[in-house]
């Protein structure tokens, strides 16, 4: 996806999250985030949006801690979220293509990284908020879902922080059947190594997850159960992913 597409997704997903939060109510529990209510999710996302904005707007070249979650509730919290989301979108749209700043992990460019990262951050938490309301989920377009799978596998879990490890080398394959996209993830005692593309699909993997890009996106981000996609091979490999792949704030 192009940066402009990420920005359009970020703008739309933030608006949808705000609508879903008002509909669900701030005290509604968030199924994918045990112990959280919608107000907790909003406070977290407010913090993340403003933290990301600081790198884009101020050009910090090194890591800086977040500013903490806002001590707000009710309409004041909803308004704070809406304002922070708008500031993030505006900062990204105003940033030069040659922006230089710190990023969580490498991307095509700092601007491309932050647009992509915040688009998926906001999409996943929009899903969380809609789930809290109990209604149908807004569809995640296939190109956006494929991009989010790629970010998760080849970005987040290429880092030393990944807890998806195994003493005995195993292979997890992910196939988005509606887009003909595939990833082969080599699991070992080291951080996972992901190879993109359909080359080598004739070589069996220990476990293969297959389905639509949207279903795989939500399963790999632990927003839907493994039963939402097809599974062939050793289910313990899929369980290893489900039990250890959660991305947590630190």
C-alpha positions in Angstrom: 0.0 0.0 0.0 1.1 3.6 -0.7 1.5 6.1 2.2 -1.6 8.0 0.9 -3.6 4.8 1.2 -2.4 4.2 4.8 -3.4 7.8 5.6 -6.9 7.4 4.1 -7.3 4.2 6.1 -6.0 5.8 9.3 -8.5 8.7 8.9 -11.5 6.4 8.2 -10.6 3.9 11.0 -10.2 6.6 13.6 -13.6 8.0 12.7 -15.2 4.6 12.8 -13.5 3.9 16.2 -15.1 7.0 17.7 -18.5 6.1 16.4 -18.2 2.6 17.8 -17.0 3.9 21.2 -20.1 6.1 21.5 -22.3 3.3 20.4 -20.8 0.7 22.7 -20.5 3.0 25.8 -17.3 3.6 27.7 -18.0 0.9 30.3 -18.5 -1.9 27.8 -15.9 -4.7 28.2 -13.5 -5.3 25.3 -13.5 -9.0 24.6 -10.0 -9.1 23.0 -8.4 -7.1 25.8 -9.3 -8.8 29.1 -9.8 -6.4 32.0 -10.3 -3.4 29.6 -13.4 -1.4 29.1 -13.9 0.9 26.1 -12.6 3.8 28.2 -9.3 2.0 28.7 -8.9 1.3 25.0 -9.6 4.9 24.2 -7.1 6.2 26.8 -4.5 3.8 25.4 -5.2 4.9 21.8 -5.2 8.6 22.7 -1.7 8.1 24.2 -0.4 6.1 21.2 -1.7 8.7 18.7 -0.1 11.6 20.5 3.2 9.7 21.0 3.4 8.9 17.3 2.5 12.5 16.4 5.4 13.8 18.5 7.9 11.9 16.3 6.4 13.0 13.0 5.7 16.6 14.0 8.9 17.2 16.0 11.3 14.9 14.2 12.8 13.2 17.2 15.7 11.0 16.0 15.8 8.8 19.2 13.2 7.0 21.2 11.2 9.1 23.6 8.7 7.6 26.1 5.0 8.2 25.7 3.3 11.0 27.7 1.0 8.7 29.6 -2.7 8.0 29.3 -5.1 10.9 29.8 -7.0 11.0 33.1 -10.3 11.7 31.3 -13.7 10.0 31.0 -17.0 10.6 29.3 -17.4 13.2 26.5 -14.0 14.7 27.5 -12.3 11.5 26.7 -14.1 11.0 23.4 -13.3 14.6 22.4 -9.6 14.1 23.4 -9.5 11.0 21.2 -11.0 12.8 18.2 -8.6 15.7 18.6 -5.5 13.4 18.9 -6.6 11.4 15.9 -7.0 14.5 13.8 -3.6 15.9 15.0 -2.0 12.6 13.9 -3.6 12.6 10.5 -2.8 16.2 9.9 0.8 15.8 11.0 1.4 12.9 8.7 -0.3 14.6 5.7 1.9 17.7 6.3 5.1 15.8 6.8 7.8 16.0 4.1 8.5 12.8 2.1 12.1 13.0 3.4 11.0 13.1 7.1 13.7 11.8 9.4 12.7 10.5 12.8 12.9 7.4 15.1 10.7 4.4 14.2 9.9 1.2 16.1 11.4 -1.0 13.4 12.6 -0.3 9.8 10.2 0.8 7.1 10.3 2.1 3.6 10.8 5.5 5.2 10.0 7.1 8.5 6.9 8.7 7.0 5.8 5.4 5.4 6.4 3.6 8.7 4.3 5.9 10.9 1.4 6.1 8.4 1.4 2.3 8.1 1.8 1.6 11.8 -0.9 3.9 13.0 -3.3 2.8 10.3 -3.1 -0.8 11.6 -2.9 0.3 15.3 -6.2 2.1 14.7 -7.8 -0.6 12.6 -7.2 -3.3 15.3 -8.6 -1.1 18.1 -11.6 -0.1 15.9 -12.3 -3.9 15.6 -11.9 -4.1 19.4 -14.4 -1.3 20.0 -16.9 -2.6 17.5 -16.6 -6.0 19.2 -17.3 -4.4 22.5 -20.6 -3.1 21.1 -21.6 -6.6 20.0 -22.6 -5.6 16.5 -21.1 -6.5 13.1 -17.6 -5.6 12.3 -16.7 -3.1 9.6 -15.0 -5.0 6.8 -11.2 -4.8 6.5 -10.4 -4.4 2.8 -8.2 -7.2 1.5 -5.2 -5.0 0.5 -5.2 -3.4 3.9 -5.4 -6.8 5.6 -2.5 -8.2 3.5 -0.4 -5.2 4.4 -1.2 -5.7 8.1 -0.3 -9.3 8.0 3.0 -8.4 6.4 3.7 -5.7 9.0 3.0 -8.2 11.8 5.1 -11.1 10.5 8.0 -9.3 8.8 8.0 -6.2 11.1 7.0 -6.8 14.6 8.1 -10.4 14.9 11.4 -9.9 13.2 12.4 -8.0 16.3 14.4 -9.5 19.2 11.3 -8.8 21.4 9.3 -11.5 19.6 8.3 -14.3 22.0 7.4 -16.7 19.2 10.3 -19.1 19.8 10.7 -22.9 19.7 13.7 -25.1 20.5 12.9 -27.4 17.6 12.7 -25.5 14.2 9.2 -25.4 12.8 7.6 -23.7 9.8 4.3 -21.8 9.8 2.8 -20.8 6.4 0.1 -18.2 6.0 -1.9 -18.1 2.7 -4.5 -15.4 1.9 -6.5 -17.3 -0.7 -8.5 -14.3 -1.9 -5.3 -12.4 -2.9 -2.9 -15.2 -3.7 -0.5 -13.8 -1.0 1.6 -16.0 1.2 4.2 -15.9 3.9 6.5 -18.6 5.2 7.6 -18.1 8.8 10.6 -20.0 10.0 10.4 -20.5 13.8 13.4 -21.3 15.9 15.1 -20.3 19.2 15.8 -17.0 17.4 13.3 -14.3 16.3 11.0 -15.6 13.5 12.2 -15.1 9.9 9.5 -14.4 7.3 9.8 -15.0 3.6 7.1 -13.3 1.5 5.6 -14.7 -1.7 4.3 -17.9 -3.2 7.6 -19.3 -4.3 8.4 -22.6 -2.6 4.8 -23.4 -1.7 5.3 -26.9 -3.0 7.6 -27.5 0.0 5.4 -28.6 2.9 5.2 -26.5 6.0 4.7 -27.9 9.5 1.4 -25.9 9.7 -0.5 -23.8 7.3 -3.2 -21.2 8.0 -5.4 -20.3 5.1 -8.4 -18.1 4.5 -9.4 -14.7 3.4 -6.9 -11.9 4.0 -9.3 -10.3 6.5 -9.8 -13.4 8.5 -6.1 -14.1 8.7 -5.4 -10.5 9.7 -7.7 -10.7 12.6 -6.6 -14.3 13.6 -2.9 -13.4 13.5 -3.6 -10.3 15.6 -5.5 -12.5 18.0 -8.8 -10.8 17.3 -10.5 -14.0 16.1 -9.9 -17.6 17.1 -7.8 -20.0 15.0 -11.0 -21.8 14.1 -11.9 -18.8 11.9 -9.4 -19.9 9.3 -8.4 -23.2 7.7 -5.6 -25.1 9.5 -3.6 -28.0 8.1 -0.6 -29.8 9.6 0.5 -29.6 13.3 -2.0 -27.5 15.3 0.7 -27.0 18.0 2.6 -24.7 15.7 -0.5 -22.5 15.3 -1.0 -22.7 19.1 2.6 -21.5 19.6 1.7 -18.5 17.5 -1.6 -17.8 19.3 -0.1 -18.2 22.7 3.0 -16.0 22.2 2.5 -13.5 19.5 0.6 -10.8 21.3 2.1 -7.3 20.7 2.1 -5.5 24.0 2.9 -1.9 24.9 6.2 -1.4 26.6 
